[in-house]
Amino acid sequence: MAGFRRMPSIRRFSALRLLACTLALAAPGVLPRPAAAQPAAPAQAGSARSGPAAPVRIKQLEPTTDGVELAAWHYAAPEAAPPVATVILLHDLGGSHLTVEPLAKALQAAGCTVVAPDLRGHGESRLPRPPQGDPDPAKSLKTPELLMIASSGGGQIRDQAGVRGDIECVRAWLKRGVAEGEIPRAPLFVVGSGLGAVLGSAWTIADARWPAGTSGPQGREVAGLVLISPPFVAKGIQFAPLLKTEEVGRGLPILVIAGRGDRDATKVFDALKRQRPDSWFDSRVPPGDDRAASPARPEEATLLMFTGQADRSGDQLAAMRAARGDPASLVLAFVKAVKARAE
């Protein structure tokens, strides 16, 4: 397809050296800020752009198949160099693109194309039949409505799918932009915060299960998955069944980022560890002789977890710009390492 740059299937992941360096710097408590934290350089005479473009609300986003009019924002990668990656950034329950915008802007400044939607019932994305008298439609969302956010299926041809949820509509917009030359082609990553991590994982599974057509693959477009403060159970959605699938449990590079004392994120990571007993790395227990230590070095692992010292979770953690445990630095290092392994 004329879409995202395809990545080969990855079972053993042996080139996470950039991430290893980032984690090594983080261990003593000094993690360098990503490019977005630095002031923009003054514009040079004749230059087309002095810094990253301002986010733009997407006007051509198609509604979901159940009639949700979505709002989403495009953070265009700087034009000076080929993009590092394309990122779909998903906020937590009760958030919006604004609650994760610091992370979106940091990744954009570092060379990524980012799209951050307001998921249904959040921000400026309206439900077709909003609850009467409820000032916060997000609180009224039922489990089937939340699952619809991650839905992708119905039929054999993806572009004519009978079921397209929120994330699938974002993906379709990105694909059209790449095909028309308006968005540069790059590997696709999904970064989810809180409930957005669960829904991003569910959509990644749906993407991977699209059957190949006569013109080639229709799915398996996600190159890597980042889970920020993933809940083990949220709004009736169980994460455990997703963690046992081939697509997420064993077949994809995953980075888990958590705040101090986040028990849910630890349970998610432990469940994933059981699927990859020899290829995980936990920053809290570096490799060593202890049986509880990480079995793999960061540069060898397919599954990584970083727990910072900040007592934050969800979008608050995703948006954190402190020098210690900065999620933007971790995400960027992970993305670059996945690309380095594939290339």
Helices and strands as residue ranges (DSSP letters): H 17-26, G 35-37, E 56-57, E 71-75, E 85-90, G 97-100, H 101-109, E 112-118, G 137-140, H 143-149, E 152-153, G 158-160, E 163-164, H 166-179, E 188-193, H 195-208, E 222-228, E 233-234, E 237-238, H 240-243, I 246-250, E 254-258, H 263-275, E 280-282, E 303-307, H 314-318, H 327-342
